[in-house]
Amino acid sequence: MRGRICVLAFYLFLSNTVFAGIGVTDWAAKTPWGNEINNFSNTTLYLRNGVELTGLAEWYFYKNHIVGRLGNKNHYGDTTGYFVVNEITNSIDTFQTKRDWEVLVTQTKLKPRYWTRWHNKSWKVLNGRVLFALYYSFPTFIFVLVLLIFFIRKAWVKEKFQWKKPFTAMLLIMLIGLLSMLLLGSFPQSF
């Protein structure tokens, strides 16, 4: 029995390693105001008016703006500048120094009060990429599906969906986690 589990674990690991090696990590996502950020060659913001900003290292969305840091992937994330993008007017302000950038962010009140949700990749966890990954990583898809069916069946048949019972509690945790990922992917803003 242990041998079968080891073979299954090795097969799952191998299939995910091969999947990760085919370059499916490229992504494109719409910003809250309809612009696009992608990383096909270098992380780039494409505004609706045709203007682009290349080399985004990290950013956050706040009050109709995208605020962040520019960087170079080839130099271990070295900062090459800072930016503030107004998504309504499609205007871009770039800065060479952090001090100048912070002055504008403070003056325009673009520093979130409660939570700054920084992004450096796609903020949409559950989208077409997940389905694509599950399709090409079929053993992982089967494993997740069997696990989900197992928890639903145990929670329904054995525990009658009593939330204090372990299988029902685990099912609720899984569903809350799934819902949280959907909401965080749909609303990437800071507060």
C-alpha positions as CSV (number, residue, x, y, z in Angstrom):
1,M,0.0,0.0,0.0
2,R,2.8,2.4,0.8
3,G,4.4,1.8,-2.5
4,R,1.2,2.7,-4.3
5,I,0.9,5.9,-2.4
6,C,4.6,6.8,-3.1
7,V,4.1,6.1,-6.8
8,L,0.9,8.2,-6.8
9,A,2.6,11.1,-5.0
10,F,5.6,10.9,-7.4
11,Y,3.2,10.9,-10.4
12,L,1.3,13.9,-9.1
13,F,4.6,15.8,-8.4
14,L,6.0,14.9,-11.8
15,S,2.9,15.9,-13.7
16,N,2.8,19.3,-11.9
17,T,6.5,19.9,-12.6
18,V,6.1,19.2,-16.2
19,F,3.0,21.4,-16.4
20,A,4.9,24.3,-14.7
21,G,7.7,24.0,-17.2
22,I,5.5,24.7,-20.3
23,G,5.2,28.5,-19.7
24,V,1.6,28.8,-18.7
25,T,2.5,31.3,-16.1
26,D,1.9,34.2,-18.5
27,W,-1.2,36.1,-17.5
28,A,-3.4,39.1,-18.4
29,A,-6.0,40.7,-16.2
30,K,-8.3,43.7,-16.5
31,T,-7.9,46.4,-13.9
32,P,-10.9,47.7,-11.9
33,W,-11.4,50.4,-14.6
34,G,-10.9,48.3,-17.7
35,N,-7.3,48.7,-18.5
36,E,-5.0,45.7,-18.8
37,I,-1.9,44.4,-17.0
38,N,0.0,41.4,-18.4
39,N,3.4,39.8,-18.2
40,F,3.8,38.4,-21.7
41,S,7.3,39.7,-22.0
42,N,7.7,42.2,-19.2
43,T,4.9,43.2,-16.8
44,T,3.1,46.0,-18.7
45,L,0.1,48.2,-18.1
46,Y,-1.9,49.0,-21.3
47,L,-4.2,52.0,-20.9
48,R,-7.4,52.3,-23.0
49,N,-6.0,55.3,-24.8
50,G,-3.0,53.3,-26.2
51,V,-0.4,54.4,-23.7
52,E,1.7,51.7,-22.0
53,L,3.8,51.6,-18.9
54,T,6.4,48.8,-18.9
55,G,8.4,47.2,-16.1
56,L,5.8,47.1,-13.3
57,A,7.4,45.5,-10.2
58,E,4.6,45.9,-7.7
59,W,1.4,48.0,-7.5
60,Y,-1.9,48.5,-5.7
61,F,-5.3,49.7,-6.7
62,Y,-6.8,52.6,-4.7
63,K,-9.4,55.3,-5.5
64,N,-9.4,54.9,-9.3
65,H,-5.6,54.8,-9.4
66,I,-2.8,52.3,-9.7
67,V,0.1,53.2,-7.5
68,G,3.4,51.3,-7.6
69,R,7.0,50.7,-8.2
70,L,8.8,50.1,-11.4
71,G,11.6,47.5,-11.5
72,N,13.7,45.3,-13.7
73,K,13.2,41.5,-13.6
74,N,16.8,40.9,-14.7
75,H,18.3,42.8,-11.8
76,Y,16.6,41.0,-8.9
77,G,13.8,43.5,-8.6
78,D,16.0,46.7,-8.4
79,T,13.8,49.8,-8.3
80,T,14.0,51.9,-11.5
81,G,11.3,54.3,-10.5
82,Y,7.8,54.8,-9.2
83,F,4.4,55.6,-10.8
84,V,0.9,56.8,-10.2
85,V,-1.7,56.1,-12.9
86,N,-5.2,57.7,-12.9
87,E,-7.4,55.1,-14.5
88,I,-10.2,57.6,-15.2
89,T,-8.2,60.1,-17.2
90,N,-5.5,57.5,-18.4
91,S,-2.7,59.8,-17.2
92,I,0.6,58.5,-15.9
93,D,3.0,60.2,-13.5
94,T,6.4,58.6,-13.1
95,F,9.1,59.5,-10.6
96,Q,12.8,58.7,-10.3
97,T,12.9,59.1,-6.5
98,K,10.9,57.5,-3.8
99,R,10.6,60.8,-2.0
100,D,8.9,62.6,-4.9
101,W,6.5,59.7,-5.4
102,E,5.6,59.7,-1.7
103,V,4.9,63.4,-1.7
104,L,2.4,63.0,-4.6
105,V,0.8,59.9,-2.9
106,T,0.4,61.9,0.3
107,Q,-0.9,65.0,-1.3
108,T,-3.5,63.2,-3.4
109,K,-4.4,60.9,-0.5
110,L,-3.6,57.7,-2.4
111,K,-2.2,55.9,0.6
112,P,-4.8,53.4,1.9
113,R,-5.9,53.8,5.4
114,Y,-6.5,50.2,6.5
115,W,-4.9,47.7,4.1
116,T,-2.6,48.1,1.2
117,R,-3.0,45.1,-1.0
118,W,0.2,44.9,-3.1
119,H,0.3,42.9,-6.3
120,N,3.2,41.7,-8.4
121,K,1.3,39.2,-10.5
122,S,-2.2,38.4,-11.5
123,W,-4.7,39.1,-8.6
124,K,-7.3,36.7,-10.1
125,V,-6.6,33.4,-8.5
126,L,-9.7,31.6,-9.8
127,N,-10.1,32.2,-13.5
128,G,-9.5,30.3,-16.8
129,R,-5.9,29.5,-15.7
130,V,-7.1,27.2,-12.9
131,L,-9.3,25.2,-15.3
132,F,-6.4,25.1,-17.8
133,A,-4.1,23.9,-15.1
134,L,-6.5,21.2,-13.9
135,Y,-7.0,20.0,-17.5
136,Y,-3.3,19.6,-18.1
137,S,-2.7,18.3,-14.6
138,F,-5.4,15.6,-14.8
139,P,-4.1,13.6,-11.8
140,T,-4.3,16.6,-9.6
141,F,-7.8,17.4,-10.8
142,I,-8.9,13.8,-10.1
143,F,-7.4,14.0,-6.6
144,V,-9.1,17.3,-5.8
145,L,-12.4,16.1,-7.1
146,V,-12.3,12.8,-5.2
147,L,-11.3,14.7,-2.0
148,L,-14.2,17.1,-2.4
149,I,-16.7,14.3,-3.1
150,F,-15.4,12.5,-0.1
151,F,-15.9,15.4,2.2
152,I,-19.4,16.2,0.8
153,R,-20.5,12.5,1.2
154,K,-19.1,12.2,4.8
155,A,-20.7,15.6,5.8
156,W,-24.0,14.6,4.3
157,V,-24.4,10.9,5.1
158,K,-22.5,10.6,8.4
159,E,-22.9,14.0,10.0
160,K,-26.1,15.4,8.4
161,F,-24.4,18.7,7.8
162,Q,-23.9,19.5,11.5
163,W,-21.3,22.4,11.4
164,K,-19.6,21.2,14.6
165,K,-18.7,17.8,13.2
166,P,-15.2,17.5,11.6
167,F,-16.1,16.7,8.0
168,T,-18.8,19.4,7.8
169,A,-16.4,21.9,9.4
170,M,-13.7,21.0,6.9
171,L,-16.2,21.3,4.0
172,L,-17.2,24.7,5.2
173,I,-13.6,25.8,5.5
174,M,-12.9,24.6,1.9
175,L,-16.0,26.5,0.6
176,I,-15.2,29.7,2.6
177,G,-11.6,29.6,1.2
178,L,-13.0,29.2,-2.3
179,L,-15.4,32.1,-1.8
180,S,-12.7,34.2,-0.4
181,M,-10.4,33.6,-3.4
182,L,-13.3,34.5,-5.7
183,L,-14.0,37.7,-3.9
184,L,-10.3,38.8,-3.6
185,G,-9.9,38.1,-7.3
186,S,-13.0,40.2,-8.2
187,F,-12.1,43.1,-5.9
188,P,-8.3,43.7,-5.9
189,Q,-8.5,47.2,-4.3
190,S,-6.9,48.4,-1.2
191,F,-8.9,50.0,1.7
